[in-house]
Amino acid sequence: MIGRTGIIFIFIFFTFVQLKGQSHISRQIEDLEKNFRSFQYEKVLEKGNFLLSDPYVTKNDSLQILKYMLNSAYALADTIEARKIIHKIIKCDPNFALNPMETSPKIIEFYEHVKKQVKAHKPLVPAKPVIRTVIQPMPLPTLSSFLSLLLPGSGHLHQKFKKKGWLFSGISGAVLSGIIYSTIKTSKTRQDYLAARPGDDFNKLYKEYNNYYKLRNILGAAFLIWDGYVYYDLQKEWRFRIKTHFNDKALSMQISWHF
């Protein structure tokens, strides 16, 4: 069974991963805003849809992403996509209102119009239906995942992320060396303490054993947290590379018809 110390370590580990995930999302939203300010509207729509599928995205994050996507779709005159985004906004927060200091009056008028239609349950008449192909990123290969969990950094090397791979592997090797050393010393000092005879300094022997025992446990917990962080980073790097590869190589398909 997991003791109190184990539960605390697990809690710290998941809290750490959650904070790293939130930090990553914040940076991605900042990049999304830069794309929008640079008039890269197609890129905003692609990246926005990708970010919305991230498990670390909160409600406020989703609304911020959808806001940039709505402005981009409207700038591209893609009213069908804009309507879909408005539906997502309403589903996320029915009372959400666009800020007139940040959004064009025409977009706000369009948003309020669609919002009224949704509330009145009026059917939307599509002027130009669009079908887009969506390419889902492939999962991280099993061997890379196994290597990363076994020795943090080796998964990066396996996927040719050499700079991070060598850095993470070096840190992992140092921590593992510390764990092995402290484990050996813990065993030896424990034996010395148990084998002590009258006249020996029991306090000194116990203190030495206890120090190595604590060091071993701290290094073990640190390695667990480090392992989780490196695995998360590998997943992030893999997803970014696959997404970039798809954006560069994939062909978009668009089918339209008129009534």
BAKE-914043 format. One record per residue (C-alpha): residue number from 0; x, y, z. Coordinates in nm, 2 decimals. Example, Ala and Ser with C-alpha at 12.3 -4.5 7.8 and 13.67 -1.06 7.14 Angstrom:
# BAKE-914043
resi 0 | xx 1.23 | yy -0.45 | zz 0.78
resi 1 | xx 1.37 | yy -0.11 | zz 0.71
This chain:
# BAKE-914043
resi 0 | xx 0.00 | yy 0.00 | zz 0.00
resi 1 | xx 0.11 | yy 0.36 | zz -0.06
resi 2 | xx 0.21 | yy 0.54 | zz 0.25
resi 3 | xx 0.15 | yy 0.90 | zz 0.34
resi 4 | xx 0.49 | yy 1.00 | zz 0.19
resi 5 | xx 0.40 | yy 0.83 | zz -0.14
resi 6 | xx 0.07 | yy 1.01 | zz -0.16
resi 7 | xx 0.24 | yy 1.34 | zz -0.10
resi 8 | xx 0.49 | yy 1.27 | zz -0.38
resi 9 | xx 0.22 | yy 1.16 | zz -0.62
resi 10 | xx 0.02 | yy 1.48 | zz -0.54
resi 11 | xx 0.33 | yy 1.70 | zz -0.60
resi 12 | xx 0.40 | yy 1.51 | zz -0.92
resi 13 | xx 0.06 | yy 1.57 | zz -1.07
resi 14 | xx 0.05 | yy 1.93 | zz -0.95
resi 15 | xx 0.38 | yy 1.99 | zz -1.12
resi 16 | xx 0.27 | yy 1.83 | zz -1.45
resi 17 | xx -0.06 | yy 2.04 | zz -1.43
resi 18 | xx 0.14 | yy 2.36 | zz -1.38
resi 19 | xx 0.37 | yy 2.28 | zz -1.67
resi 20 | xx 0.07 | yy 2.21 | zz -1.89
resi 21 | xx -0.09 | yy 2.54 | zz -1.80
resi 22 | xx 0.24 | yy 2.72 | zz -1.87
resi 23 | xx 0.26 | yy 2.55 | zz -2.21
resi 24 | xx -0.10 | yy 2.65 | zz -2.30
resi 25 | xx -0.03 | yy 3.02 | zz -2.20
resi 26 | xx 0.27 | yy 3.03 | zz -2.43
resi 27 | xx 0.07 | yy 2.88 | zz -2.71
resi 28 | xx -0.21 | yy 3.13 | zz -2.68
resi 29 | xx 0.04 | yy 3.41 | zz -2.68
resi 30 | xx 0.18 | yy 3.27 | zz -3.01
resi 31 | xx -0.18 | yy 3.24 | zz -3.14
resi 32 | xx -0.23 | yy 3.61 | zz -3.07
resi 33 | xx 0.10 | yy 3.70 | zz -3.25
resi 34 | xx -0.03 | yy 3.50 | zz -3.56
resi 35 | xx -0.35 | yy 3.69 | zz -3.55
resi 36 | xx -0.17 | yy 4.03 | zz -3.52
resi 37 | xx 0.04 | yy 3.92 | zz -3.82
resi 38 | xx -0.28 | yy 3.85 | zz -4.03
resi 39 | xx -0.20 | yy 3.48 | zz -4.04
resi 40 | xx -0.57 | yy 3.39 | zz -4.02
resi 41 | xx -0.55 | yy 3.04 | zz -4.17
resi 42 | xx -0.27 | yy 2.95 | zz -3.93
resi 43 | xx -0.49 | yy 3.09 | zz -3.64
resi 44 | xx -0.77 | yy 2.85 | zz -3.74
resi 45 | xx -0.55 | yy 2.55 | zz -3.77
resi 46 | xx -0.35 | yy 2.61 | zz -3.45
resi 47 | xx -0.67 | yy 2.71 | zz -3.26
resi 48 | xx -0.84 | yy 2.38 | zz -3.34
resi 49 | xx -0.53 | yy 2.19 | zz -3.24
resi 50 | xx -0.51 | yy 2.38 | zz -2.90
resi 51 | xx -0.87 | yy 2.32 | zz -2.82
resi 52 | xx -0.81 | yy 1.95 | zz -2.81
resi 53 | xx -0.54 | yy 1.99 | zz -2.55
resi 54 | xx -0.65 | yy 1.83 | zz -2.21
resi 55 | xx -0.49 | yy 2.12 | zz -2.02
resi 56 | xx -0.71 | yy 2.39 | zz -2.18
resi 57 | xx -0.94 | yy 2.56 | zz -1.94
resi 58 | xx -1.28 | yy 2.72 | zz -2.01
resi 59 | xx -1.12 | yy 3.07 | zz -2.01
resi 60 | xx -0.84 | yy 2.94 | zz -2.24
resi 61 | xx -1.10 | yy 2.80 | zz -2.48
resi 62 | xx -1.29 | yy 3.13 | zz -2.50
resi 63 | xx -0.97 | yy 3.32 | zz -2.57
resi 64 | xx -0.87 | yy 3.08 | zz -2.84
resi 65 | xx -1.22 | yy 3.08 | zz -3.00
resi 66 | xx -1.23 | yy 3.46 | zz -2.99
resi 67 | xx -0.91 | yy 3.48 | zz -3.21
resi 68 | xx -1.06 | yy 3.21 | zz -3.44
resi 69 | xx -1.38 | yy 3.40 | zz -3.48
resi 70 | xx -1.21 | yy 3.72 | zz -3.58
resi 71 | xx -0.98 | yy 3.52 | zz -3.82
resi 72 | xx -1.27 | yy 3.34 | zz -3.98
resi 73 | xx -1.47 | yy 3.66 | zz -4.03
resi 74 | xx -1.16 | yy 3.83 | zz -4.18
resi 75 | xx -1.14 | yy 3.54 | zz -4.43
resi 76 | xx -1.51 | yy 3.60 | zz -4.51
resi 77 | xx -1.57 | yy 3.24 | zz -4.41
resi 78 | xx -1.91 | yy 3.29 | zz -4.25
resi 79 | xx -1.98 | yy 2.91 | zz -4.22
resi 80 | xx -1.67 | yy 2.86 | zz -4.01
resi 81 | xx -1.75 | yy 3.18 | zz -3.81
resi 82 | xx -2.10 | yy 3.04 | zz -3.73
resi 83 | xx -1.95 | yy 2.71 | zz -3.62
resi 84 | xx -1.71 | yy 2.89 | zz -3.39
resi 85 | xx -1.99 | yy 3.10 | zz -3.24
resi 86 | xx -2.18 | yy 2.78 | zz -3.17
resi 87 | xx -1.87 | yy 2.65 | zz -2.98
resi 88 | xx -1.85 | yy 2.98 | zz -2.79
resi 89 | xx -2.21 | yy 2.96 | zz -2.68
resi 90 | xx -2.17 | yy 2.60 | zz -2.58
resi 91 | xx -1.87 | yy 2.69 | zz -2.37
resi 92 | xx -2.04 | yy 3.00 | zz -2.22
resi 93 | xx -2.39 | yy 3.11 | zz -2.32
resi 94 | xx -2.34 | yy 3.45 | zz -2.16
resi 95 | xx -2.01 | yy 3.53 | zz -2.32
resi 96 | xx -1.99 | yy 3.88 | zz -2.47
resi 97 | xx -1.73 | yy 4.01 | zz -2.71
resi 98 | xx -1.53 | yy 4.31 | zz -2.59
resi 99 | xx -1.60 | yy 4.61 | zz -2.82
resi 100 | xx -1.25 | yy 4.75 | zz -2.74
resi 101 | xx -1.10 | yy 4.44 | zz -2.90
resi 102 | xx -1.35 | yy 4.33 | zz -3.16
resi 103 | xx -1.49 | yy 4.50 | zz -3.47
resi 104 | xx -1.86 | yy 4.62 | zz -3.45
resi 105 | xx -1.94 | yy 4.41 | zz -3.75
resi 106 | xx -1.82 | yy 4.09 | zz -3.59
resi 107 | xx -2.01 | yy 4.17 | zz -3.27
resi 108 | xx -2.33 | yy 4.24 | zz -3.47
resi 109 | xx -2.28 | yy 3.90 | zz -3.66
resi 110 | xx -2.21 | yy 3.73 | zz -3.32
resi 111 | xx -2.53 | yy 3.87 | zz -3.16
resi 112 | xx -2.73 | yy 3.78 | zz -3.47
resi 113 | xx -2.62 | yy 3.41 | zz -3.46
resi 114 | xx -2.66 | yy 3.40 | zz -3.09
resi 115 | xx -3.03 | yy 3.51 | zz -3.12
resi 116 | xx -3.09 | yy 3.25 | zz -3.39
resi 117 | xx -2.95 | yy 2.98 | zz -3.16
resi 118 | xx -3.16 | yy 3.09 | zz -2.87
resi 119 | xx -3.47 | yy 3.10 | zz -3.09
resi 120 | xx -3.38 | yy 2.76 | zz -3.24
resi 121 | xx -3.40 | yy 2.89 | zz -3.59
resi 122 | xx -3.24 | yy 2.67 | zz -3.85
resi 123 | xx -2.92 | yy 2.81 | zz -4.00
resi 124 | xx -2.92 | yy 2.83 | zz -4.38
resi 125 | xx -2.57 | yy 2.75 | zz -4.51
resi 126 | xx -2.47 | yy 2.97 | zz -4.80
resi 127 | xx -2.16 | yy 2.77 | zz -4.89
resi 128 | xx -2.11 | yy 2.44 | zz -4.71
resi 129 | xx -1.74 | yy 2.35 | zz -4.66
resi 130 | xx -1.59 | yy 2.02 | zz -4.58
resi 131 | xx -1.23 | yy 2.02 | zz -4.46
resi 132 | xx -1.01 | yy 1.72 | zz -4.40
resi 133 | xx -0.87 | yy 1.70 | zz -4.04
resi 134 | xx -0.55 | yy 1.51 | zz -3.98
resi 135 | xx -0.50 | yy 1.38 | zz -3.63
resi 136 | xx -0.14 | yy 1.36 | zz -3.50
resi 137 | xx 0.00 | yy 1.01 | zz -3.46
resi 138 | xx 0.07 | yy 0.89 | zz -3.11
resi 139 | xx 0.42 | yy 0.88 | zz -2.98
resi 140 | xx 0.59 | yy 0.54 | zz -3.07
resi 141 | xx 0.58 | yy 0.29 | zz -2.79
resi 142 | xx 0.95 | yy 0.23 | zz -2.79
resi 143 | xx 1.02 | yy 0.60 | zz -2.74
resi 144 | xx 0.77 | yy 0.62 | zz -2.45
resi 145 | xx 0.93 | yy 0.31 | zz -2.29
resi 146 | xx 1.29 | yy 0.45 | zz -2.33
resi 147 | xx 1.18 | yy 0.79 | zz -2.19
resi 148 | xx 1.02 | yy 0.63 | zz -1.88
resi 149 | xx 1.32 | yy 0.40 | zz -1.83
resi 150 | xx 1.58 | yy 0.67 | zz -1.86
resi 151 | xx 1.45 | yy 1.02 | zz -1.90
resi 152 | xx 1.62 | yy 1.17 | zz -2.21
resi 153 | xx 1.67 | yy 0.85 | zz -2.40
resi 154 | xx 1.33 | yy 0.89 | zz -2.57
resi 155 | xx 1.44 | yy 1.23 | zz -2.69
resi 156 | xx 1.75 | yy 1.08 | zz -2.84
resi 157 | xx 1.55 | yy 0.81 | zz -3.00
resi 158 | xx 1.34 | yy 1.07 | zz -3.17
resi 159 | xx 1.65 | yy 1.27 | zz -3.28
resi 160 | xx 1.58 | yy 1.56 | zz -3.03
resi 161 | xx 1.96 | yy 1.55 | zz -2.96
resi 162 | xx 2.01 | yy 1.87 | zz -2.77
resi 163 | xx 1.75 | yy 1.81 | zz -2.51
resi 164 | xx 1.82 | yy 1.43 | zz -2.53
resi 165 | xx 2.18 | yy 1.46 | zz -2.42
resi 166 | xx 2.10 | yy 1.73 | zz -2.15
resi 167 | xx 1.81 | yy 1.53 | zz -2.00
resi 168 | xx 2.00 | yy 1.20 | zz -2.02
resi 169 | xx 2.30 | yy 1.36 | zz -1.84
resi 170 | xx 2.07 | yy 1.49 | zz -1.56
resi 171 | xx 1.90 | yy 1.15 | zz -1.53
resi 172 | xx 2.23 | yy 0.97 | zz -1.51
resi 173 | xx 2.34 | yy 1.20 | zz -1.23
resi 174 | xx 2.03 | yy 1.15 | zz -1.03
resi 175 | xx 2.03 | yy 0.77 | zz -1.09
resi 176 | xx 2.40 | yy 0.76 | zz -0.98
resi 177 | xx 2.30 | yy 0.94 | zz -0.66
resi 178 | xx 2.01 | yy 0.69 | zz -0.60
resi 179 | xx 2.24 | yy 0.39 | zz -0.65
resi 180 | xx 2.51 | yy 0.54 | zz -0.43
resi 181 | xx 2.27 | yy 0.64 | zz -0.15
resi 182 | xx 2.10 | yy 0.30 | zz -0.17
resi 183 | xx 2.44 | yy 0.12 | zz -0.12
resi 184 | xx 2.54 | yy 0.35 | zz 0.16
resi 185 | xx 2.19 | yy 0.31 | zz 0.33
resi 186 | xx 2.23 | yy -0.06 | zz 0.33
resi 187 | xx 2.59 | yy -0.05 | zz 0.46
resi 188 | xx 2.52 | yy 0.21 | zz 0.73
resi 189 | xx 2.22 | yy 0.01 | zz 0.84
resi 190 | xx 2.43 | yy -0.31 | zz 0.87
resi 191 | xx 2.69 | yy -0.11 | zz 1.07
resi 192 | xx 2.42 | yy 0.02 | zz 1.30
resi 193 | xx 2.27 | yy -0.32 | zz 1.36
resi 194 | xx 2.61 | yy -0.48 | zz 1.41
resi 195 | xx 2.72 | yy -0.22 | zz 1.67
resi 196 | xx 2.85 | yy -0.34 | zz 2.00
resi 197 | xx 2.86 | yy -0.18 | zz 2.35
resi 198 | xx 3.10 | yy 0.10 | zz 2.35
resi 199 | xx 3.03 | yy 0.20 | zz 1.99
resi 200 | xx 2.87 | yy 0.55 | zz 1.91
resi 201 | xx 2.51 | yy 0.44 | zz 1.85
resi 202 | xx 2.39 | yy 0.80 | zz 1.79
resi 203 | xx 2.65 | yy 0.86 | zz 1.52
resi 204 | xx 2.58 | yy 0.53 | zz 1.35
resi 205 | xx 2.21 | yy 0.59 | zz 1.34
resi 206 | xx 2.24 | yy 0.95 | zz 1.23
resi 207 | xx 2.46 | yy 0.84 | zz 0.94
resi 208 | xx 2.22 | yy 0.56 | zz 0.84
resi 209 | xx 1.92 | yy 0.80 | zz 0.87
resi 210 | xx 2.08 | yy 1.07 | zz 0.65
resi 211 | xx 2.15 | yy 0.82 | zz 0.37
resi 212 | xx 1.80 | yy 0.68 | zz 0.41
resi 213 | xx 1.64 | yy 1.03 | zz 0.36
resi 214 | xx 1.88 | yy 1.11 | zz 0.08
resi 215 | xx 1.78 | yy 0.79 | zz -0.11
resi 216 | xx 1.40 | yy 0.87 | zz -0.07
resi 217 | xx 1.44 | yy 1.23 | zz -0.17
resi 218 | xx 1.64 | yy 1.14 | zz -0.48
resi 219 | xx 1.38 | yy 0.87 | zz -0.57
resi 220 | xx 1.10 | yy 1.12 | zz -0.54
resi 221 | xx 1.29 | yy 1.37 | zz -0.75
resi 222 | xx 1.36 | yy 1.11 | zz -1.02
resi 223 | xx 0.98 | yy 1.03 | zz -1.03
resi 224 | xx 0.89 | yy 1.40 | zz -1.08
resi 225 | xx 1.18 | yy 1.45 | zz -1.33
resi 226 | xx 1.06 | yy 1.14 | zz -1.53
resi 227 | xx 0.71 | yy 1.28 | zz -1.56
resi 228 | xx 0.84 | yy 1.62 | zz -1.67
resi 229 | xx 1.07 | yy 1.47 | zz -1.94
resi 230 | xx 0.79 | yy 1.24 | zz -2.07
resi 231 | xx 0.56 | yy 1.54 | zz -2.09
resi 232 | xx 0.82 | yy 1.74 | zz -2.28
resi 233 | xx 0.88 | yy 1.45 | zz -2.52
resi 234 | xx 0.50 | yy 1.43 | zz -2.59
resi 235 | xx 0.50 | yy 1.81 | zz -2.65
resi 236 | xx 0.80 | yy 1.80 | zz -2.89
resi 237 | xx 0.65 | yy 1.51 | zz -3.08
resi 238 | xx 0.31 | yy 1.67 | zz -3.13
resi 239 | xx 0.47 | yy 1.99 | zz -3.25
resi 240 | xx 0.69 | yy 1.81 | zz -3.50
resi 241 | xx 0.40 | yy 1.60 | zz -3.63
resi 242 | xx 0.17 | yy 1.91 | zz -3.65
resi 243 | xx 0.44 | yy 2.10 | zz -3.84
resi 244 | xx 0.50 | yy 1.81 | zz -4.07
resi 245 | xx 0.13 | yy 1.78 | zz -4.15
resi 246 | xx 0.10 | yy 2.16 | zz -4.22
resi 247 | xx 0.39 | yy 2.14 | zz -4.46
resi 248 | xx 0.30 | yy 1.82 | zz -4.64
resi 249 | xx -0.08 | yy 1.77 | zz -4.62
resi 250 | xx -0.31 | yy 1.89 | zz -4.89
resi 251 | xx -0.63 | yy 2.05 | zz -4.79
resi 252 | xx -0.96 | yy 1.94 | zz -4.96
resi 253 | xx -1.25 | yy 2.18 | zz -5.00
resi 254 | xx -1.59 | yy 2.08 | zz -5.15
resi 255 | xx -1.86 | yy 2.34 | zz -5.21
resi 256 | xx -2.19 | yy 2.35 | zz -5.39
resi 257 | xx -2.46 | yy 2.61 | zz -5.45
resi 258 | xx -2.84 | yy 2.57 | zz -5.44
